[in-house]
């Protein structure tokens, strides 16, 4: 089915009102959950084929997060979708205000390759729960996962309700020409700008989940063993191909040497077996990104790692020291297993460095000092983040996730997804027999005084 034809099929399906019924939405979500559970091994095999992701990481960072999102809607959708009461103020007395949630209509979801299952289905779940129809366009970089997604969505939904469009940039471009009611995009800032420009032609609202250079500040009071363990996991899970991975470290000069030794130890423990890189450690997605990342290793001195395996598109977890803030590795999001370490004299220097650059998607701070924690949170801006951990803030459906500034706009996960994919319609209910007649002409000279007196009270 061509993109334009599919769009018309979904517009027609939405106009039937089938998606407005809450029970029907829940039935569809539970059917999707059942289809996912029936294909767990197939999903793991697809992620392994696309870039060598191990079964444990596939389940915990992809499948489980989607199932948790579905479970949250099953528990709470009826409550979240109820009309909310709101006071309309004294000026409307007597009256009753109500806020109704309504779906936008037909939603386009464009998802990336780095977490190709979770980042495709998580927004789809939110859009379906809010009562929309969805066209999902996954990345062409992960063909095995895309094939499973197409099969999965086809089994769980009618084409008019949700469907997958496969292909490359040409298919994405044709979809962006269509007047969707809402667009949800996850990807790079450069492509995000193009998506927003196309959406503007139809005045279509958008959510842009982008990225950026997420800093990790390590204060001199931090527990360095814990910090090293959590930094290494957050940075090198999925071979660093994570939009909220710590992009670089800003470490207090007094503890840098000890921190680096702890990081090196954890890298060896996590990712090496008998002196060789573990097969559980994934590949870089393609040769182009492998070459780009390989070139960044010259931006500093390799403290540990640095091994290149071009025949497998794998780069060992690498830590760089002696890095200049002006070097190439500090200009764009790394999106790979290369971790630059910069030293600072004091916490204010780290804050100034973060604030001199575009607002990041995530910010991490390791400290035992509440004063330092408050200072960092008060004086910086980011989409989200963690204190004394990395990445894990994205794992909870109770915490809205999204960017700010150059790292994106909009938010999702759990209730935030329902709100993102819903239009909230404010309606004023007025009784017929009673009202304040002061608003009607004729207006004598004392009316303004009476209104002021009334509103003051």
Secondary structure, 3 states (H helix, E strand, C coil): CCHHHHHHHHHHHHHCCHHHCHHHHHHHHHHHHHHHHHCHHHHHHHHHHHHCCCHHHHHHHHHHHHHHHHHHHHHHHHHHCCCEEECCCHHHCCEEEEEEEEECCEEEEECCCCCCCHHHHHHHHHHHHCCCEEEEECCCCCHHHHHHHHHHHHHHCCCCCEEECCCCHHHHHHHHCCCCCEEEEECCHHHHHHHHHHHHHCCCEEEEECCCCCEEEECCCCCHHHHHHHHHHHHHHHHHCCCCCCCEEEEECCCHHHHHHHHHHHHHHHHEECCEECCCCCCCCCHHHHHHHHHHHHHCEEEECCCEECCCCEECCEEEECCCCCCHHHCCCCCCCEEEEEEECCHHHHHHHHHCCCCEEEEEEECCCHHHHHHHHHHCCEEEEEECCCCHHHHCCCCCECCCHHHEECCECCHHHHHHCEEEEEEEEECCCCCCHHHCCCCCCCHHHHHHHHHHC
